[in-house]
Amino acid sequence: PFTFGSKEYMSLKADLASAFLDEFPNCVPLTYDYCEEAMQTETLLRTRLSDLPYYDFEGVLHPVFEEDEWKLIAVGGLLGGMVGVFQ
């Protein structure tokens, strides 16, 4: 049998952890299809979001755009102004 001292054990543990962390990002994408199939997230989200009333749906989406809302308003105003000038 193998006999390890605490120094060798800690070194082996660090090497294994490092190897795991190096390889883990390569393994995660391989689970996407399985997770999608097992949890049926697309179907669940489509069903739940389509059942929401419009005001609740807006409440779900608004935080996504809130940070850049001023940019959307500015670009919309600019485009509207350009269209108005060319009419």
C-alpha positions as CSV (number, residue, x, y, z in Angstrom):
1,P,0.0,0.0,0.0
2,F,0.9,3.6,-0.5
3,T,1.9,5.7,2.4
4,F,1.7,9.4,2.3
5,G,2.9,11.9,4.7
6,S,0.9,15.1,5.3
7,K,3.2,17.0,3.0
8,E,2.7,14.5,0.1
9,Y,-1.0,14.3,0.7
10,M,-1.4,18.1,0.6
11,S,0.7,18.2,-2.6
12,L,-1.5,15.5,-4.2
13,K,-4.6,17.2,-3.1
14,A,-3.5,20.6,-4.6
15,D,-2.5,18.9,-7.9
16,L,-5.8,17.1,-8.2
17,A,-7.8,20.3,-7.4
18,S,-5.7,22.2,-10.0
19,A,-6.3,19.5,-12.7
20,F,-10.0,19.4,-11.9
21,L,-10.3,23.2,-12.1
22,D,-8.4,23.3,-15.4
23,E,-10.6,20.6,-17.0
24,F,-14.0,21.6,-15.5
25,P,-14.7,24.5,-18.0
26,N,-14.3,22.1,-20.9
27,C,-16.8,19.6,-19.3
28,V,-19.6,22.0,-18.5
29,P,-20.8,22.7,-22.1
30,L,-21.2,18.9,-22.6
31,T,-24.0,19.0,-20.0
32,Y,-26.2,21.7,-21.7
33,D,-28.2,19.4,-23.9
34,Y,-28.8,16.9,-21.1
35,C,-29.9,19.7,-18.7
36,E,-32.2,21.2,-21.3
37,E,-33.8,17.9,-21.9
38,A,-34.1,16.9,-18.3
39,M,-35.4,20.2,-17.0
40,Q,-37.3,21.3,-20.2
41,T,-36.4,24.9,-19.4
42,E,-37.3,26.3,-22.9
43,T,-40.8,24.8,-22.7
44,L,-41.3,25.8,-19.1
45,L,-40.2,29.4,-19.8
46,R,-42.3,29.7,-22.9
47,T,-45.4,28.4,-21.1
48,R,-44.9,30.5,-18.0
49,L,-44.0,33.7,-19.8
50,S,-46.9,33.4,-22.3
51,D,-49.3,33.0,-19.4
52,L,-48.2,36.3,-17.7
53,P,-50.3,39.4,-18.1
54,Y,-48.6,42.1,-20.1
55,Y,-47.9,44.3,-17.1
56,D,-46.2,41.4,-15.3
57,F,-44.2,40.5,-18.4
58,E,-43.0,44.1,-18.6
59,G,-42.0,43.9,-15.0
60,V,-39.8,40.8,-15.9
61,L,-38.1,42.5,-18.8
62,H,-37.7,46.0,-17.5
63,P,-34.8,45.3,-15.2
64,V,-32.9,43.8,-18.2
65,F,-33.1,47.1,-20.1
66,E,-33.1,49.5,-17.2
67,E,-29.4,50.2,-17.2
68,D,-29.4,51.2,-20.8
69,E,-32.8,52.7,-20.9
70,W,-31.5,56.2,-21.4
71,K,-29.6,55.1,-24.4
72,L,-32.7,53.5,-25.9
73,I,-34.6,56.8,-25.3
74,A,-31.8,58.9,-26.8
75,V,-31.4,56.7,-29.9
76,G,-35.2,56.6,-30.4
77,G,-35.4,60.4,-30.1
78,L,-32.6,60.9,-32.5
79,L,-34.1,58.5,-35.1
80,G,-37.5,60.1,-34.6
81,G,-36.0,63.6,-35.1
82,M,-34.2,62.4,-38.3
83,V,-37.4,60.9,-39.7
84,G,-39.2,64.1,-38.9
85,V,-36.6,66.2,-40.7
86,F,-36.7,64.1,-43.8
87,Q,-40.5,64.1,-44.1
